[in-house]
């Protein structure tokens, strides 16, 4: 079956086709979308939650740790498994065998001591019970129906009753634990059928889905093939775009600089025009402003010469105003600024040639690179049909190979085997339930024996406590009290009869269940059990690795139980888990190397000529040189900036007018005041109508001059740099484009080959993680060992002997206290006679006194 399981996944070696070929460096290719491998979800959850009884299981595990705290003896088990014990006594007396035996005893010392104590209990308790019975028949050991009276009798009776009640409670708890464990195991066995069916269902899904997953992997080869053919059919645009992108790193910045310089020429023309107009406006405006301010000063002087200013109240104010008249004058003089008409004329001559249009032609020529590549790569398109046939051949080989595999036959055989196994389990499951019922019934009977003993003890305590009359003498005790004592003795009798039987069951289940927990369940949980199974030459003395020897007939392959289980637990593909690459090699069926070699041969011989691309002709370059010699750098920017930085007038006319009006208000009301206010208003009108436009013209002039200054700064160097960048880009296109083309062609080839490498990597990843995911195999192991053996059976059995054993042990103090207590509840045949003159020490009567006969009984009185 193992070989068939390997053959089932033969196709999964598709991923190793290119794995032996040295990888080629490639840029990240376009990502192909292969979709998702079809897979169904497995239903089985190999995890068991015991519920509230889990607390009891944890207590049992803690007790087992106390009994057996030693770690799992890996080395000891390996040596015991590899050691050969013969049939002769001499083999066991060999030193190495004696050492192994002593090591095993040391490891099992906790179980051995506990089992020895249990055997001692089994042997001694029936013997003690027999001796006790015979002793009481001889009226000894409390068999005599006579009770000595003591002062602390009530205290003793209460203590014995309390101790017996506590012991009975502990026994009751043990019985409940044993019953709960017994019922838990039965419930789990009854519900195991659903879990078994779920595992079989997952195994069927595992078998049925694998062919569809394999077909899906094969079908996705067409996605890769179609993408590669699509790129080959569009080799011109794709390769042209790559070439254009690489050349554009040099070409586009050069053209952008030339286009920027064309914009600077237009801005320079506008700035020169603004300077010429602004200077003319400023010259005319300052002359007119000077004339108006002179006229205002004349009128103000005439007004201040009026006789009204001679008055004492106005003289000082008029003098202040008269002294400030010198401020009414222009500050900036634009009449001496040089003109820019010659520079403007040269720039206009430069603009007669549209440099922007020439640059745009360069852009257009460069953007035609993909079309040039398309026209010069038509020879590759002629090879596309041949390459397509090669790819179709590879795909046909893959499909043919999948059909030659006996997948369907293997699946059919495995399905039949699985169906037969399921039918076998279904047929024998009722028998398992029947035997489990017998087991449940036997365990229930054992629990019932303890319950019967507890009933006697509880009834004895109830009747004895309720019927006890402290005023009654031992010979006159009531019927209820006497019945309670009889119940207690009945419990003692049944305890002696059945306790040793209970302990036999406890010892057997303790030794079995405890060792299974320590030697199977715990090492299985931490995987140390697999490490033992993976020990070289352990399961087969001729095989280093048993699993690889069984599957591949090659025990030297490093295939371990632990790795297979861990991989399946993580739901990896069985290809990865079983290392099937050591079984088959199908490189020949996915040999795409001939395709890649052919594509490389075709593409590497591409010859592309881009000399037709002209970025900027000589006229455009000459135009740039003419602009650099237009003379704008010869403009006297310092003279312009000196006048621009001055104010139009020496004083702010609005401030002067406001101050003049304020001083007029200081004068007496009359013609002088009104005349001065009239002059203030005239000054404001001059400011609004003449100064404000002049300031606006100065702002325009300032912006234009500063723009011209920035443009003219190292203008010749800037133009030469632009021309050098354009020449360098043109040189790259004319002479070095072939190197760029070769590089991009190599990357393009790597991209196409990368599609197939993507497919191979996707196949490998899918095979490793998705195809034939072997989670059901791990689930079967977990179900059989972790759930059925450990969680269902071992935990329940251990909890059962824990409860039953605890109850059996506490029967010993219960027997002692019940015997002692029954003396205080049962009706005695004789009793002590009290005499006030003869009273012993410590509450005892003297031993020579005789008891008085109980009138109810006819038996004679016997002394203690």
Secondary structure, DSSP 8 states (H G I E B T S, - for coil): -HHHHHHHTGGGGGGGTTTTS-----------------------------GGGHHHHHHHHHHHHHH--S---HHHHHHHHH----SSHHHHTSHHHHHHHHHHHHHTHHHHHHHHHHHHHHHHHHHHHHHHHHHHHTT-TT-SSEE---TTHHHHHHHHHHHHHHHHHHHHHHHHHHHHHHHHHHHHHHHHHHHHHHHHHHHHHHHHHHHHHHHHHHHTHHHHHHHHHHHHHTHHHHHHHHHHHHHHHHHHHHHHHHHHHHHHHHHHHHHHHHHHHHHHHHHHHHHHHHHHHHHHHHHHHHHHTSGGGGSHHHHHHHHHHHHTGGG-SB----TT----HHHHHHHHHHTTS-HHHHHHHHHHHHHTHHHHHHHH-HHHHHHHHHHHHHHHHHHHHHHHHHHHS-HHHHHHHHHHHHHHHHHHHHHHHHHHHHHHHHHHHHHHHHHHHHHHHHHHHHHHHHHHHHH--TTS-GGG--HHHHHHHHHHHHHHHHHHHHHHHHHHHHHHHHHHHHHHIIIIIHHHHTTHHHHHHTSTTSS-TT-SSHHHHHHHS-TTS---HHHHHHHHHTT-BHHHHHTGGGT---GGGG--HHHHHHHHHHHHT-----TT--SS-HHHHHHHHHHHTSSGGGS-HHHHHHHHTS-SBSS-HHHHHHHHHHHHTTS-SSHHHHHHHHHHHHHHHHIIIIIHHHHHHHHHHHHHHHHHHHHHTTHHHHHHHHHHHHHHHHHIIIIIHHHHHHHHHHHHHHHHHHHHHHHHHHHHHHHHHTTTBTHHHHHHHIIIIIIIIIIIIIHHHHHHHHHHHHHHHHHHHHHHHHHHHHHHHS--SEE----TT---GGG---TT---EE-TT--S-----
